Amino acid sequence: MFVSIFLYILVLYFVMLLYCTGVAQLIPNDKLTVTHNRTGIVMP
């Protein structure tokens, strides 16, 4: 069960990384900031 939780977190992080790098140009900065604040990920 611990492995499935770890894989879920890993996939979620990977999706967020793609979201932050690929979709950052497509959405407004305010929405991007809200997403970062909600997930605790801060990217330049």
SEMAR-280347 format. One line per 5 residues: for each residue x, y, z of C-alpha. Coordinates in Angstrom, 2 decimals, padded with zeros to 5 digits, m for minus. Example, Ala and Ser with C-alpha at 12.3 -4.5 7.8 and 13.67 -1.06 7.14 Angstrom:
! SEMAR-280347
012.30:m004.50:007.80 | 013.67:m001.06:007.14
! end
This chain:
! SEMAR-280347
000.00:000.00:000.00 | 002.90:002.33:000.76 | 004.28:001.73:m002.73 | 001.01:002.77:m004.37 | 000.96:006.00:m002.34
004.56:006.70:m003.35 | 003.78:006.12:m007.02 | 000.73:008.38:m006.75 | 002.84:011.20:m005.29 | 005.53:010.65:m007.93
003.02:010.82:m010.79 | 001.34:013.86:m009.26 | 004.71:015.63:m008.99 | 005.56:014.73:m012.59 | 002.22:016.06:m013.84
002.68:019.27:m011.86 | 006.18:019.65:m013.30 | 004.82:019.32:m016.85 | 001.98:021.67:m015.95 | 004.34:024.32:m014.60
006.76:024.10:m017.53 | 004.43:023.47:m020.46 | 001.18:025.19:m019.60 | 002.74:028.22:m017.92 | 002.64:030.14:m021.20
m001.02:029.35:m021.79 | m002.60:030.53:m018.53 | m002.53:033.87:m016.66 | 000.12:034.44:m014.02 | m002.44:034.91:m011.24
m003.91:031.46:m011.81 | m000.41:029.97:m011.91 | 000.43:031.66:m008.61 | m002.73:030.30:m006.98 | m001.82:026.80:m008.16
001.68:027.13:m006.69 | 000.34:028.42:m003.39 | m002.15:025.56:m003.17 | 000.40:022.83:m003.87 | 003.33:024.44:m002.06
005.51:024.37:m005.17 | 007.36:027.60:m005.89 | 008.93:027.95:m009.33 | 010.59:031.03:m010.85
! end
